[in-house]
Amino acid sequence: MRKPELAAAIAEKADLTREQANRVLNAVLDEITGALNRKDSVTLVGFGTFVQRHRGARTGKNPQTGEPVKIKASNTVAFKPGKSLKDAVN
């Protein structure tokens, strides 16, 4: 499912126009992004938790040549699914 399909599903279930649902979806995603940018975690009870994690610098390997490559430190986003989501998938 892609973002336009998700917005269409939200519009149908919440009795909104597609444009309104798209604005709601964009607002939710912007707020999640902003919170993670501020290093806050975002917990949606029953769904899961988004958290920013730091990945330290490390040495990797070029898969074509086998030569060592330095990988610089970066931040990434991790998601831990909640119990309800795990149960729904299994």
Phi, psi and omega in degrees: 000131179256172185304315179298324178292321178295317178298321179294321178293320177297316180301317181292315184285330184259006180055052178238164172284163179297324179295316178295317180296322179294321177295319178297313180299316179297321179296317179297314181294322177296319180292320177297314179299316180297318179296317179293326177295328177275005180069024172270151173269156179240116181247122174251103187305129181089336180262304179159186184231132173259136180215145176276134178235146178265132175251120182288164176295146182206171177254126177249192181224132175292119185293337181277321184252341182081002181286145177293142180229135177278129177249121184284162180294149179205168174255148179219171180249134177245150178233129176246114182293147176278170183300316182297320179293317177300315180295322181292327182280326183270000000 
